[in-house]
Amino acid sequence: MAQCELHGYYGTPFCSDCDENGGVNSAWRNDYRLFNEDHALGQNQYASRYINGSHGYPNLGERFRFKGDSSDYHFVYIHVDDYDAFRQKVLDHRNRQ
């Protein structure tokens, strides 16, 4: 994983806002970004379990648009319009625990 020097996000190999030429990459052009790009939900390997309820976690990703396989958490993308709502849903769940 590389860290974007401009945005501070971790991505593969660049954040959703950038590509190696400083432009917008294909995920961003297609309205998707890495599902936990700012790492607000902690480590991706655990945060990705909320997408489909794997490993005993609740399924909080049902109404959100994702691309990729949640078992490969390095390459899971979420629609930009769903990013904040999904993150908030996970944080709300954790706060109720």
Rosetta blueprint (number, residue, H / E / L):
1 M L
2 A E
3 Q E
4 C L
5 E L
6 L L
7 H L
8 G L
9 Y L
10 Y E
11 G E
12 T L
13 P L
14 F L
15 C L
16 S L
17 D L
18 C L
19 D L
20 E L
21 N L
22 G L
23 G L
24 V L
25 N L
26 S H
27 A H
28 W H
29 R H
30 N L
31 D L
32 Y E
33 R E
34 L E
35 F L
36 N L
37 E L
38 D L
39 H L
40 A L
41 L L
42 G L
43 Q L
44 N H
45 Q H
46 Y H
47 A H
48 S L
49 R H
50 Y H
51 I H
52 N H
53 G L
54 S H
55 H H
56 G H
57 Y L
58 P L
59 N L
60 L L
61 G L
62 E L
63 R L
64 F L
65 R L
66 F E
67 K E
68 G L
69 D L
70 S L
71 S L
72 D L
73 Y H
74 H H
75 F H
76 V L
77 Y E
78 I E
79 H E
80 V L
81 D L
82 D L
83 Y H
84 D H
85 A H
86 F H
87 R H
88 Q H
89 K H
90 V H
91 L H
92 D H
93 H H
94 R H
95 N H
96 R H
97 Q L
